[in-house]
């Protein structure tokens, strides 16, 4: 599928190549190898690989839309999608976007094994009610829709939470990560990130 994607649009392939060049100073793996499924390429199961790859695909797909004459009036994104949105809007250069997504995701590896995330098929108010008893250990990480909420926090607390949801008939499933994005856990890498991202220069947005 990756090879088909890269070959389907010269605009997409060109923008992916630009993203690969922008990521290269900050990674020890090749974006093009990952997307083309080259044997021995870095695994998408690694947070420091999958997030930059998703960012590159989002940025490149936006370029395909623009090539077709579709110019955005606004952009929106969540998590690494925010970084892609900032690049598409013109608030970050491609190079600075690559720096942010690559170094941020690499720093997240320090949190591996300490937490996790769970998707809950309920609205955010219901989920906040379900979290009673786990204050300070689990919190709302993302509201993805009217009945789709992700919570994150301590690994053991999430095990307890999922068991409680199962017992009460609430659909809750673990997200396949071993870190707690969008939670207090991330504060542990705040100082490191501030240093890594100090060279980033925001710009006035076109969109």
C-alpha positions, 0 to 999 in steps of 0.5 A: 500500500505504501508503494502504491501511495507514493507512486499514485501522485507526483505531488504527494511523492515530491512532498514526501521527499521534502518531508524525508529531507526535513526529518533526516537531521533528527532521525536515524531512520528513513521515511522513504524506507518506512513508507515503501516497506523496505526490509529492515526499515524502522518499525511503525510500532515505535512512537518516534517512527509512527508519529513523524510518519503520520505527520509527513503523510498529513502534510503531503496529502494537504499538498495534494489537495492544494495542487487540485486547487483546494485551498484551506480556509482553516486547519485543525489537528490533534497531537502530531496533527497539530504540528502538521496543521501548523505547517499547512497553515504556514505557522511553522516551516517544514523544517521546524515542523520536522524538528518538533514532531521528530524530537517530541516523539523521540522524547516520549520514549522516556515515558515508555512502560510507565502508562497507557491510554484507553479508548472509551465509547461514551461521551466526555461527561460520562467518562469523567463520571467513570473516572471518579476514584482514579483522580490524579492517576487517569485523566481525559486525554482526547475527546474524539467525538460525541461518544469517543473519548481517550483517557490516559494515565498510570498503567495499573490504574488503567487496568483497574479502570478497564476492568470496572468498565467491563463489569458495568458494560461500558466498552473500553479498550487499550490503545496499543501504546505503553505511554500516557500522552496528553497526561501529567506524565508528559510534564516529566519531559517538559524541560528537555523538550523546551531545550530541544525545541528552542531553535523553532521560529514560529511565523505568521500564518497564511491560513 
